[in-house]
Amino acid sequence: MVKDKNNNSGSGIKVEEINYSFGRVLEKKISELPENFTILFLTNASNYNEIVLGIIEVMVAGKKLNGVYLTANRQSSALLQMFSKEFKNIDLKKVFFLDCVSKGFGESERAVECSPQNLIDLNISINQALDAIPVGGFLVVDSINTLAIYNDEKVLKKFVKAIVEKCYAKKVNGIFLCSKSETME
């Protein structure tokens, strides 16, 4: 909800107080997308957690979808802890993790360890995880930047293209995250 505040300064500037969550803004934007969509979020590091939380809020709490979260930035256990702290009433069992960070910590019923350097194995893991969720679910790739550290640009482009095609074929919503940097054009 946007609420106008009176501005008696005579400057002609309209001040709006926004008193709703980022998740609601994100939900509105996502609701404007086609039924099966693929989207790239370019974000600053300062907004990163808010974007990630907003995605989970919309897709799991709002739309009640099952999904796969490919994390190359943080351990799946740290993400689950952040989600549990933020969301008390959502079923986090709806999210399965492909974890490229937690080397040697062991796999769990909700996470499988993967290597960010082996895109062929990662592709196979994505296929298997997407096959396990119902049609209409979601896939989050967090993040393109981190995968770019470990892989050749051409190979990564082919990998991302294959994931996008897979999302469309399986009727899964694809959500890609990329941190904006000063060097991006």
C-alpha positions as CSV (number, residue, x, y, z in Angstrom):
1,M,0.0,0.0,0.0
2,V,1.3,3.4,-0.9
3,K,0.3,6.3,1.2
4,D,0.7,10.0,0.3
5,K,2.1,12.3,2.9
6,N,1.3,16.0,2.9
7,N,4.2,18.1,1.8
8,N,3.9,21.6,2.9
9,S,7.3,22.8,1.6
10,G,5.8,24.0,-1.6
11,S,8.5,22.2,-3.6
12,G,6.1,20.2,-5.6
13,I,7.8,17.0,-4.5
14,K,5.4,14.1,-3.7
15,V,6.6,12.0,-0.8
16,E,5.3,8.4,-0.6
17,E,5.5,6.2,2.3
18,I,5.8,2.5,1.3
19,N,4.5,0.2,4.0
20,Y,4.6,-3.2,2.5
21,S,7.3,-5.9,2.1
22,F,9.7,-6.3,-0.8
23,G,8.1,-9.7,-1.2
24,R,4.8,-8.1,-2.1
25,V,6.5,-5.9,-4.7
26,L,8.2,-8.9,-6.1
27,E,4.9,-10.9,-6.0
28,K,3.2,-8.1,-8.0
29,K,6.0,-8.1,-10.6
30,I,6.0,-11.9,-10.9
31,S,2.2,-12.0,-11.2
32,E,2.6,-9.8,-14.3
33,L,4.9,-12.5,-16.0
34,P,3.5,-15.3,-18.1
35,E,2.6,-18.6,-16.4
36,N,5.9,-20.2,-17.2
37,F,8.6,-17.6,-17.0
38,T,12.4,-17.2,-16.8
39,I,13.8,-14.1,-15.3
40,L,17.2,-12.7,-14.4
41,F,17.5,-10.5,-11.3
42,L,20.5,-8.1,-11.5
43,T,21.0,-7.0,-7.9
44,N,23.5,-5.1,-5.8
45,A,25.2,-6.9,-3.0
46,S,23.2,-4.8,-0.5
47,N,19.9,-6.0,-1.8
48,Y,20.9,-9.6,-2.3
49,N,19.4,-11.1,0.9
50,E,16.2,-9.2,0.3
51,I,15.9,-10.5,-3.2
52,V,16.5,-14.1,-2.1
53,L,14.0,-13.9,0.7
54,G,11.5,-12.2,-1.6
55,I,11.8,-15.1,-4.1
56,I,11.2,-17.7,-1.5
57,E,8.3,-15.8,0.0
58,V,6.6,-15.5,-3.3
59,M,7.3,-18.9,-4.7
60,V,6.9,-21.1,-1.6
61,A,4.6,-19.1,0.7
62,G,2.6,-17.2,-1.9
63,K,2.3,-19.6,-4.8
64,K,2.8,-22.8,-2.7
65,L,5.3,-24.2,-5.3
66,N,8.0,-26.8,-4.9
67,G,11.4,-25.8,-6.2
68,V,15.1,-26.4,-6.6
69,Y,17.6,-23.9,-5.3
70,L,21.1,-24.2,-6.9
71,T,23.4,-22.3,-4.6
72,A,26.9,-21.4,-5.5
73,N,27.1,-18.5,-3.0
74,R,26.2,-19.9,0.4
75,Q,25.9,-23.3,2.1
76,S,22.4,-24.7,1.9
77,S,22.3,-25.0,5.7
78,A,22.9,-21.2,6.0
79,L,20.1,-20.5,3.5
80,L,17.8,-22.8,5.4
81,Q,18.6,-21.1,8.6
82,M,18.0,-17.7,7.1
83,F,14.7,-18.9,5.6
84,S,13.6,-20.5,8.9
85,K,14.3,-17.3,10.8
86,E,12.4,-15.1,8.4
87,F,9.5,-17.4,7.6
88,K,7.8,-19.2,10.5
89,N,4.8,-20.5,8.6
90,I,6.1,-21.9,5.3
91,D,7.0,-25.4,4.4
92,L,10.7,-25.3,3.6
93,K,10.6,-29.0,2.7
94,K,9.2,-27.7,-0.7
95,V,12.8,-26.5,-1.5
96,F,15.5,-28.9,-2.5
97,F,19.1,-27.6,-2.7
98,L,21.9,-28.3,-5.1
99,D,24.8,-27.1,-3.0
100,C,28.0,-26.0,-4.7
101,V,29.5,-24.6,-1.5
102,S,29.2,-27.3,1.3
103,K,32.1,-29.5,0.3
104,G,32.6,-32.4,2.6
105,F,29.7,-31.5,5.0
106,G,27.7,-34.4,3.7
107,E,24.4,-34.6,1.8
108,S,21.1,-34.4,3.5
109,E,17.5,-35.3,2.5
110,R,17.0,-31.7,1.2
111,A,20.5,-31.1,-0.3
112,V,23.0,-32.6,-2.7
113,E,26.5,-31.5,-3.0
114,C,27.7,-30.4,-6.5
115,S,30.8,-28.9,-8.0
116,P,30.5,-25.5,-9.6
117,Q,33.3,-26.5,-11.9
118,N,31.6,-29.5,-13.4
119,L,28.7,-28.2,-15.4
120,I,27.9,-31.6,-17.0
121,D,27.4,-33.2,-13.5
122,L,25.5,-30.1,-12.4
123,N,23.3,-30.3,-15.4
124,I,22.5,-33.9,-14.6
125,S,21.7,-33.0,-11.0
126,I,19.4,-30.2,-12.1
127,N,17.6,-32.7,-14.4
128,Q,17.1,-35.2,-11.6
129,A,16.0,-32.5,-9.2
130,L,13.5,-31.0,-11.7
131,D,12.1,-34.5,-12.4
132,A,11.4,-34.8,-8.7
133,I,9.2,-31.7,-8.4
134,P,5.7,-31.2,-9.8
135,V,5.1,-29.3,-13.1
136,G,4.9,-25.6,-12.4
137,G,7.6,-25.5,-9.8
138,F,10.6,-23.3,-9.8
139,L,14.4,-23.3,-10.2
140,V,16.6,-20.6,-8.6
141,V,20.2,-20.3,-9.8
142,D,22.2,-18.4,-7.3
143,S,24.4,-17.1,-8.9
144,I,25.6,-16.7,-12.4
145,N,28.6,-14.6,-11.1
146,T,29.9,-17.4,-8.9
147,L,29.6,-20.0,-11.7
148,A,31.5,-17.6,-14.0
149,I,34.5,-17.7,-11.6
150,Y,34.8,-21.5,-12.1
151,N,33.9,-21.8,-15.8
152,D,34.7,-20.6,-19.3
153,E,32.3,-17.9,-20.5
154,K,31.2,-19.9,-23.6
155,V,30.6,-23.1,-21.7
156,L,28.6,-21.2,-19.0
157,K,26.5,-19.5,-21.7
158,K,25.6,-23.0,-23.2
159,F,24.9,-24.3,-19.7
160,V,22.5,-21.3,-18.9
161,K,20.8,-21.7,-22.3
162,A,20.3,-25.4,-21.6
163,I,18.8,-24.7,-18.2
164,V,16.4,-22.1,-19.7
165,E,15.3,-24.6,-22.3
166,K,14.9,-27.2,-19.7
167,C,12.7,-24.9,-17.6
168,Y,10.4,-24.2,-20.5
169,A,10.2,-27.9,-21.4
170,K,9.4,-29.0,-17.9
171,K,7.1,-25.9,-17.3
172,V,9.3,-24.8,-14.4
173,N,9.8,-21.1,-13.6
174,G,13.5,-20.2,-13.9
175,I,14.9,-17.5,-11.7
176,F,18.5,-16.5,-12.2
177,L,20.5,-14.2,-9.8
178,C,23.4,-12.1,-10.8
179,S,25.2,-9.5,-8.7
180,K,25.7,-6.2,-10.5
181,S,29.3,-5.0,-10.4
182,E,31.0,-1.8,-11.3
183,T,32.6,-3.6,-14.3
184,M,29.3,-4.8,-15.9
185,E,28.3,-3.1,-19.1
